[in-house]
Amino acid sequence: MVDVAVVDVGTAAVKAALVDSAGRVRARAVEPHPTDRPRPGWVEQDPRHWWDAVVRALRATVPPAHDLAALVVTGQMQDLVAVDDDGPLRPAILYTDHRAVAEHEGLRARLGADWERVTRNAQDSANLAAKLRWLLLNEPEVHERARHVLLGAHSYVVWRATGHALCDATTASTTGLFDARARGWWEEPLRAAGVRADLLPELIGGPGTDRPRPLAPGPARELGLSAGLPVVHAPGDALTTTLGITGGRPGADYAYLGTSGWLAAVVGRAPKVPGTVRLAAEGETELLIAPTLNAGSAADWARRALLGDPGHAAFDEALRGVGAATHGLIALPYLDGERAPHADPFARGAFVGMTGSTTGAQLAVAVLEGVAFVYRTLREAVVGTAATGPLPVCGGASRSDVWCSLLANALGVEVQRVEEADTGLRGAHRYASGVLGTDTPELTEEEPRTVFAPDPETAADYERAYALHRELYPRLSPVMTGLAAPAVAG
């Protein structure tokens, strides 16, 4: 079997793996790279650090003179990387950077409702049209010298490896520059920003556009690979992670529980859900991501504020066997505003049902159950109320057995914890199989998923609590706004 080398250029590190034709990871390496925050709201990385980390990771993963079928690259999306023929002209401006607030407001005034109608996504100051406007106004010499603006870390690595400036449709969907219906660049935001349209890379993702590009001789020597090796520009990490977990089957979904979190599914035509993000997927499908700002962050608050900041293992042990919904106690976990399902920066947390005998552990469980109810709301909005199949979960917070059990109870379905951390690499490999014309590997896991089943004895309590949870936000929203607005203004 001929192996494929796969690289995932993440926000904190580059991951590389040697994957065989059956989708099994034979070797892996992780190489960190730094992030700079030179001013409040600014987040930058040096693209040369990405490349150096890719070199280290591949040399640690691929044996010398190893026979490879291709190099496949995925990674973080919505970055602004200005390059000329010699390399990057400045540090990359990352997707989490919000320096272009004034420029965004100016573009919104000019583009109006068409911006969100054409892109099919809400636009904020993280969009690349606003950042390009900022670049033109603040660093005009970079705008003048730039030959290309690359829009993701993986796109930079592919350009550095092959000389081809490319952008996949999934990444393009995040930029504020993508016509979702035509599945092509929409140049009106560029005209409004006064930015040259020839800076945009070639858009791939349609019929006949996803083809490998040959690895150039110089980069091949650096990477320790053969010149001419096919290089596949895979979609950004949002889609490759989804492909790695669900196989990309329409309607198949999964939940990510990190500090923040999301529920994601590939659908034929994404429904309009407040706060969600629509990304082009494969063919005519879309990847719908419903993000929540309050996942692991809400659990961490409960651990610190309610139980005296024990370690994570002790926190789990303190909550084991404790109920909240079963005792008439529910919580709204909106500690930092919310994106979906309410898209409300003034959303706040609340407890309802406390009595004189309520304990700190019960309040903490109510917070975790509140987050779980949010995921149920997102699943019903994205996939539909008929979603009764198992829900795969991943992310750091999913390591808690207690929380996974609470998720299963709150959603009323089996929860499957994805144990291994190579889902993005596996998804990129699956995608590349289609580009290379090889057999797509079966969706299998190297390690079995840990399964958490709902407790049938508490099913009625959780159904009643979920119904009440759905009523709380609409009723309390005016109160939340009244409380939060003065604090924000002050």
C-alpha positions as CSV (number, residue, x, y, z in Angstrom):
1,M,0.0,0.0,0.0
2,V,1.3,3.5,-0.9
3,D,1.1,6.0,1.9
4,V,0.0,9.6,1.9
5,A,1.6,12.4,4.1
6,V,-1.0,14.7,5.6
7,V,-0.3,18.0,7.3
8,D,-2.7,20.1,9.5
9,V,-1.5,23.6,10.1
10,G,-3.4,24.5,13.3
11,T,-3.5,27.6,15.4
12,A,-1.0,26.3,18.0
13,A,0.9,23.6,16.2
14,V,1.4,21.7,12.9
15,K,0.4,18.1,13.0
16,A,1.7,15.6,10.4
17,A,0.8,12.0,9.8
18,L,1.8,9.1,7.5
19,V,-1.6,7.6,6.5
20,D,-2.0,4.3,4.6
21,S,-4.6,3.6,1.9
22,A,-6.9,2.1,4.5
23,G,-6.9,5.4,6.5
24,R,-4.7,4.1,9.3
25,V,-2.2,6.5,10.9
26,R,1.2,4.8,10.8
27,A,3.3,7.7,12.2
28,R,2.6,11.2,13.5
29,A,4.4,14.3,14.8
30,V,3.4,17.6,16.3
31,E,5.5,20.7,16.1
32,P,4.4,23.9,17.9
33,H,4.7,27.4,16.5
34,P,4.3,30.8,18.2
35,T,1.5,33.4,18.2
36,D,2.1,37.2,18.6
37,R,-0.3,39.7,20.1
38,P,1.5,43.0,19.5
39,R,-1.6,45.2,20.5
40,P,-4.9,44.6,22.1
41,G,-7.2,42.8,19.6
42,W,-4.3,42.0,17.3
43,V,-3.4,38.3,16.7
44,E,-0.6,37.4,14.3
45,Q,1.7,34.5,13.3
46,D,4.7,34.4,11.1
47,P,4.0,32.2,8.0
48,R,7.7,31.2,8.0
49,H,7.1,29.6,11.3
50,W,4.3,27.5,9.8
51,W,6.7,26.3,7.1
52,D,9.5,25.6,9.5
53,A,7.1,23.5,11.7
54,V,5.8,21.6,8.6
55,V,9.4,20.8,7.6
56,R,10.2,19.5,11.1
57,A,6.9,17.5,11.4
58,L,7.3,15.9,8.0
59,R,10.9,15.0,8.5
60,A,9.9,13.4,11.8
61,T,7.1,11.5,10.2
62,V,8.2,10.3,6.7
63,P,11.2,8.1,6.5
64,P,13.9,9.0,4.0
65,A,13.2,7.9,0.4
66,H,9.7,6.6,1.5
67,D,7.3,6.0,-1.4
68,L,4.5,8.5,-1.1
69,A,1.4,8.9,-3.3
70,A,0.8,12.6,-2.3
71,L,1.2,15.4,0.3
72,V,-2.1,16.6,1.5
73,V,-2.5,19.9,3.4
74,T,-5.3,21.3,5.6
75,G,-5.4,23.9,8.4
76,Q,-6.7,27.0,10.0
77,M,-8.9,29.3,7.8
78,Q,-9.6,33.0,7.4
79,D,-6.1,34.3,7.8
80,L,-4.7,37.2,5.7
81,V,-1.3,36.3,4.3
82,A,0.2,38.9,1.9
83,V,3.1,37.5,-0.2
84,D,5.2,38.5,-3.1
85,D,7.5,36.2,-5.1
86,D,10.0,36.0,-2.3
87,G,7.7,35.2,0.6
88,P,5.5,36.9,3.2
89,L,5.5,40.7,3.3
90,R,4.3,40.9,6.9
91,P,3.0,38.6,9.7
92,A,-0.3,36.8,8.9
93,I,-3.4,38.4,10.4
94,L,-5.3,35.6,12.0
95,Y,-9.0,34.8,12.0
96,T,-9.3,35.8,15.7
97,D,-7.9,39.3,15.0
98,H,-10.3,42.2,15.4
99,R,-8.2,45.2,14.5
100,A,-10.5,46.2,11.5
101,V,-13.6,47.3,13.5
102,A,-13.8,50.8,11.9
103,E,-13.1,49.4,8.4
104,H,-15.8,46.7,8.9
105,E,-18.4,49.3,9.8
106,G,-17.5,51.4,6.8
107,L,-17.9,48.4,4.5
108,R,-21.2,47.4,6.1
109,A,-22.6,50.9,5.5
110,R,-21.6,50.6,1.8
111,L,-22.7,47.0,1.2
112,G,-25.8,46.9,3.3
113,A,-28.0,43.8,3.5
114,D,-26.5,42.5,0.3
115,W,-23.3,41.5,2.1
116,E,-25.0,38.8,4.2
117,R,-27.5,37.9,1.5
118,V,-24.8,37.1,-1.0
119,T,-22.4,35.4,1.3
120,R,-25.2,33.7,3.4
121,N,-23.2,34.5,6.5
122,A,-23.3,37.2,9.2
123,Q,-20.3,39.5,8.9
124,D,-18.3,40.9,11.7
125,S,-14.9,42.7,12.0
126,A,-13.0,39.4,11.6
127,N,-13.9,39.2,7.9
128,L,-11.1,39.5,5.4
129,A,-12.6,42.3,3.4
130,A,-12.3,44.6,6.4
131,K,-8.8,43.5,7.1
132,L,-7.8,44.1,3.5
133,R,-9.2,47.6,3.8
134,W,-7.1,48.0,7.0
135,L,-4.0,46.8,5.1
136,L,-4.6,49.3,2.3
137,L,-5.0,52.2,4.7
138,N,-2.3,51.4,7.2
139,E,0.3,49.5,5.2
140,P,-0.2,50.7,1.6
141,E,3.3,49.6,0.7
142,V,2.4,46.0,1.5
143,H,-0.8,46.2,-0.6
144,E,1.2,47.7,-3.5
145,R,4.0,45.0,-3.3
146,A,1.7,42.0,-2.8
147,R,1.3,39.5,-5.6
148,H,-1.2,37.3,-3.7
149,V,-3.2,37.4,-0.6
150,L,-3.6,33.9,0.7
151,L,-6.6,33.2,3.0
152,G,-5.5,30.3,5.2
153,A,-2.4,28.8,6.7
154,H,-2.8,25.6,4.6
155,S,-3.0,27.8,1.5
156,Y,0.3,29.4,2.4
157,V,2.0,26.0,2.8
158,V,0.7,24.8,-0.5
159,W,1.9,28.1,-2.2
160,R,5.3,27.7,-0.6
161,A,5.5,24.1,-1.7
162,T,4.2,24.4,-5.3
163,G,4.1,28.1,-6.3
164,H,0.3,27.9,-6.8
165,A,-1.9,30.4,-5.0
166,L,-5.2,28.6,-4.2
167,C,-8.2,28.8,-1.9
168,D,-10.7,26.1,-1.2
169,A,-14.4,26.9,-1.2
170,T,-14.8,26.1,2.5
171,T,-12.2,28.6,3.5
172,A,-13.6,31.2,1.0
173,S,-17.0,30.9,2.7
174,T,-15.5,32.4,5.8
175,T,-14.0,35.5,4.2
176,G,-16.9,37.8,3.4
177,L,-15.8,37.7,-0.2
178,F,-17.6,34.5,-1.4
179,D,-20.8,34.4,-3.5
180,A,-22.5,31.4,-1.9
181,R,-25.0,30.8,-4.7
182,A,-22.5,31.2,-7.6
183,R,-19.7,29.5,-5.5
184,G,-17.2,32.0,-6.7
185,W,-15.5,35.2,-5.6
186,W,-17.8,38.3,-5.1
187,E,-15.7,41.3,-5.9
188,E,-18.1,44.0,-4.6
189,P,-16.6,44.0,-1.1
190,L,-13.1,44.4,-2.7
191,R,-14.4,47.4,-4.8
192,A,-15.9,48.9,-1.6
193,A,-12.6,48.4,0.2
194,G,-10.6,49.8,-2.7
195,V,-8.5,46.6,-2.8
196,R,-7.1,45.0,-6.0
197,A,-9.1,42.0,-7.1
198,D,-6.1,40.4,-8.7
199,L,-4.8,39.6,-5.2
200,L,-7.3,36.9,-4.6
201,P,-6.1,33.3,-5.2
202,E,-7.5,30.8,-7.6
203,L,-10.7,29.3,-6.2
204,I,-10.9,25.5,-6.2
205,G,-13.6,23.2,-5.1
206,G,-15.8,22.9,-8.2
207,P,-15.7,20.2,-10.9
208,G,-12.2,19.9,-12.5
209,T,-10.6,22.4,-10.1
210,D,-9.4,20.0,-7.4
211,R,-6.3,18.5,-8.9
212,P,-2.9,18.0,-7.4
213,R,-0.1,20.4,-8.0
214,P,3.6,19.2,-8.3
215,L,6.0,19.8,-5.4
216,A,8.7,22.2,-6.5
217,P,12.4,21.0,-6.3
218,G,13.6,23.6,-3.7
219,P,10.7,22.9,-1.2
220,A,11.1,19.2,-1.9
221,R,14.7,19.3,-0.6
222,E,13.6,21.2,2.5
223,L,10.8,18.7,3.3
224,G,12.9,15.6,2.5
225,L,10.4,14.6,-0.2
226,S,10.6,13.9,-3.9
227,A,10.2,16.8,-6.4
228,G,7.1,16.4,-8.5
229,L,5.1,14.7,-5.7
230,P,1.4,15.5,-6.0
231,V,0.3,18.1,-3.5
232,V,-3.4,18.3,-2.7
233,H,-4.9,21.5,-1.3
234,A,-7.6,20.1,1.0
235,P,-10.4,22.2,2.5
236,G,-9.9,24.1,5.7
237,D,-9.9,22.4,9.1
238,A,-13.6,22.9,9.8
239,L,-14.6,20.6,6.9
240,T,-11.7,18.1,7.2
241,T,-12.5,17.6,10.9
242,T,-16.2,17.0,10.0
243,L,-15.1,14.5,7.3
244,G,-12.9,12.7,9.7
245,I,-15.7,12.2,12.3
246,T,-18.8,11.8,10.2
247,G,-17.4,10.8,6.7
248,G,-19.3,13.8,5.3
249,R,-22.6,11.9,5.1
250,P,-25.5,14.4,4.7
251,G,-27.2,14.9,8.0
252,A,-24.4,13.3,10.1
253,D,-23.4,15.6,12.9
254,Y,-21.0,15.9,15.8
255,A,-20.4,18.2,18.7
256,Y,-17.2,19.9,19.7
257,L,-16.7,20.8,23.4
258,G,-13.7,23.0,24.0
259,T,-13.6,26.3,25.9
260,S,-16.2,27.3,23.4
261,G,-17.9,24.7,21.2
262,W,-20.1,24.0,18.2
263,L,-22.4,21.5,16.6
264,A,-21.7,20.8,12.9
265,A,-23.4,18.8,10.1
266,V,-23.1,18.5,6.4
267,V,-26.6,19.3,4.9
268,G,-28.0,19.6,1.5
269,R,-29.1,23.2,2.0
270,A,-28.4,24.8,5.4
271,P,-31.4,26.1,7.2
272,K,-31.3,29.7,8.5
273,V,-30.4,29.5,12.2
274,P,-29.4,32.6,14.1
275,G,-25.7,32.8,14.8
276,T,-24.7,29.9,12.6
277,V,-22.0,29.8,9.9
278,R,-22.5,28.2,6.5
279,L,-19.5,26.9,4.7
280,A,-19.3,25.3,1.2
281,A,-18.7,21.6,1.6
282,E,-18.4,19.0,-1.1
283,G,-20.5,19.1,-4.3
284,E,-23.7,21.1,-3.6
285,T,-23.7,20.5,0.1
286,E,-23.0,23.0,2.9
287,L,-21.3,22.6,6.3
288,L,-23.5,24.3,8.9
289,I,-21.7,25.1,12.1
290,A,-23.7,26.3,15.1
291,P,-21.2,27.8,17.6
292,T,-21.8,28.3,21.3
293,L,-19.5,30.6,23.3
294,N,-20.2,28.8,26.6
295,A,-19.0,25.2,26.8
296,G,-15.9,24.3,28.7
297,S,-15.6,28.0,29.9
298,A,-19.0,27.6,31.7
299,A,-17.8,24.4,33.4
300,D,-14.5,26.1,34.4
301,W,-16.5,28.9,36.0
302,A,-18.6,26.5,37.9
303,R,-15.6,24.6,39.1
304,R,-13.9,27.7,40.4
305,A,-16.8,29.8,41.6
306,L,-19.0,27.0,43.1
307,L,-16.6,24.3,44.3
308,G,-13.5,26.2,45.3
309,D,-11.4,25.5,42.2
310,P,-10.6,21.8,42.6
311,G,-8.6,20.0,39.8
312,H,-10.6,18.6,36.9
313,A,-10.5,15.0,38.2
314,A,-11.7,16.1,41.7
315,F,-14.4,18.3,40.0
316,D,-15.7,15.2,38.1
317,E,-15.7,13.2,41.3
318,A,-17.6,15.8,43.2
319,L,-20.4,15.8,40.5
320,R,-20.6,12.1,40.1
321,G,-24.2,10.9,41.0
322,V,-25.4,14.5,41.6
323,G,-28.6,15.6,39.8
324,A,-30.0,19.1,39.0
325,A,-32.8,18.6,36.5
326,T,-34.0,15.7,38.5
327,H,-34.3,18.1,41.5
328,G,-36.2,20.9,39.7
329,L,-33.1,23.0,39.1
330,I,-32.0,24.4,35.8
331,A,-29.5,27.0,34.6
332,L,-28.8,29.2,31.6
333,P,-25.1,29.1,30.9
334,Y,-24.7,32.3,28.9
335,L,-21.8,33.8,30.9
336,D,-20.1,35.5,27.9
337,G,-23.0,36.4,25.6
338,E,-24.0,33.9,23.0
339,R,-23.8,33.2,19.2
340,A,-26.2,30.3,18.6
341,P,-29.0,29.7,19.0
342,H,-29.7,33.3,20.1
343,A,-26.9,35.6,18.7
344,D,-27.1,37.9,21.7
345,P,-24.0,39.6,23.2
346,F,-26.1,40.5,26.3
347,A,-27.2,37.0,27.1
348,R,-26.3,36.2,30.7
349,G,-26.3,33.2,33.1
350,A,-29.2,32.4,35.5
351,F,-30.3,29.8,37.9
352,V,-34.0,28.9,38.4
353,G,-35.3,26.5,41.0
354,M,-32.9,27.0,43.9
355,T,-34.1,26.1,47.4
356,G,-32.6,26.2,50.9
357,S,-31.1,22.7,50.4
358,T,-29.5,23.3,47.0
359,T,-25.8,22.5,47.0
360,G,-22.9,23.9,45.1
361,A,-22.4,20.6,43.3
362,Q,-26.1,20.7,42.2
363,L,-25.6,24.2,40.9
364,A,-22.4,23.1,39.0
365,V,-24.3,20.2,37.5
366,A,-27.1,22.6,36.4
367,V,-24.5,24.6,34.5
368,L,-23.2,21.5,32.7
369,E,-26.8,20.4,32.0
370,G,-27.6,23.9,30.7
371,V,-24.8,23.6,28.2
372,A,-26.0,20.2,27.2
373,F,-29.5,21.6,26.6
374,V,-27.9,24.3,24.4
375,Y,-26.4,21.5,22.3
376,R,-29.7,19.8,22.1
377,T,-31.3,23.0,20.8
378,L,-28.5,23.4,18.3
379,R,-28.9,19.8,17.1
380,E,-32.6,20.2,16.6
381,A,-32.1,23.5,14.7
382,V,-29.3,22.1,12.5
383,V,-30.4,18.4,11.9
384,G,-34.0,18.5,12.9
385,T,-36.1,17.3,15.8
386,A,-36.0,13.8,14.4
387,A,-32.3,13.6,15.2
388,T,-32.3,10.5,17.5
389,G,-29.1,8.8,16.3
390,P,-25.8,8.7,18.4
391,L,-23.9,12.0,18.7
392,P,-20.1,11.9,18.4
393,V,-18.4,14.4,20.7
394,C,-14.8,15.6,20.8
395,G,-12.7,18.4,22.3
396,G,-11.0,18.8,25.7
397,A,-14.2,19.1,27.8
398,S,-15.5,15.8,26.4
399,R,-12.8,14.0,28.4
400,S,-15.1,14.3,31.4
401,D,-17.1,11.1,31.9
402,V,-19.6,13.0,34.0
403,W,-20.3,15.6,31.4
404,C,-20.6,13.0,28.6
405,S,-23.2,11.2,30.7
406,L,-25.1,14.4,31.4
407,L,-25.0,15.1,27.6
408,A,-26.5,11.7,26.9
409,N,-29.3,12.3,29.5
410,A,-30.0,15.9,28.3
411,L,-30.1,15.0,24.6
412,G,-31.9,11.7,25.2
413,V,-29.4,9.9,22.8
414,E,-26.3,7.9,22.9
415,V,-23.1,10.0,23.1
416,Q,-19.9,8.6,21.5
417,R,-16.7,10.2,22.7
418,V,-14.1,10.4,19.9
419,E,-10.9,9.3,21.6
420,E,-8.2,10.0,19.0
421,A,-6.9,13.4,18.0
422,D,-6.3,12.8,14.2
423,T,-9.7,13.5,12.9
424,G,-8.7,16.5,10.8
425,L,-5.8,14.5,9.3
426,R,-8.1,11.6,8.5
427,G,-10.7,13.9,7.0
428,A,-8.0,15.5,4.7
429,H,-7.0,12.0,3.7
430,R,-10.5,11.1,2.8
431,Y,-10.9,14.3,0.8
432,A,-7.6,13.7,-1.1
433,S,-8.7,10.2,-2.0
434,G,-11.4,11.7,-4.3
435,V,-8.9,14.2,-5.8
436,L,-6.3,11.4,-6.5
437,G,-8.9,9.0,-7.8
438,T,-8.2,6.3,-5.2
439,D,-10.6,4.4,-3.1
440,T,-12.0,6.4,-0.1
441,P,-11.2,4.5,3.1
442,E,-13.9,3.3,5.4
443,L,-14.6,5.5,8.3
444,T,-13.0,3.5,11.1
445,E,-11.3,4.5,14.4
446,E,-8.0,3.2,15.6
447,E,-9.5,3.1,19.1
448,P,-13.2,2.3,19.9
449,R,-15.3,5.2,20.9
450,T,-16.5,5.4,24.5
451,V,-20.3,5.2,24.6
452,F,-22.5,6.9,27.1
453,A,-26.2,5.9,27.1
454,P,-29.0,8.0,28.6
455,D,-30.6,6.8,31.8
456,P,-34.2,5.7,31.1
457,E,-35.2,6.3,34.7
458,T,-34.5,10.1,34.4
459,A,-35.8,10.6,30.9
460,A,-39.0,12.2,31.9
461,D,-37.2,14.6,34.3
462,Y,-34.9,15.7,31.5
463,E,-37.7,16.2,29.0
464,R,-39.5,18.4,31.4
465,A,-36.4,20.4,32.3
466,Y,-35.5,20.9,28.6
467,A,-38.9,22.2,27.8
468,L,-38.6,24.8,30.6
469,H,-35.0,25.6,29.6
470,R,-36.3,26.5,26.1
471,E,-38.8,29.0,27.7
472,L,-36.3,30.7,30.0
473,Y,-34.2,32.7,27.5
474,P,-37.2,34.4,25.7
475,R,-38.7,35.4,29.1
476,L,-35.4,36.6,30.6
477,S,-33.8,38.3,27.6
478,P,-35.2,41.8,28.4
479,V,-33.9,41.5,31.9
480,M,-30.5,40.3,30.7
481,T,-30.2,43.2,28.3
482,G,-31.2,45.6,31.1
483,L,-28.6,44.3,33.4
484,A,-25.8,43.9,30.9
485,A,-26.0,47.1,28.9
486,P,-25.1,49.5,31.7
487,A,-22.1,47.3,32.7
488,V,-20.9,47.2,29.1
489,A,-21.3,51.0,28.7
490,G,-19.4,51.5,31.9
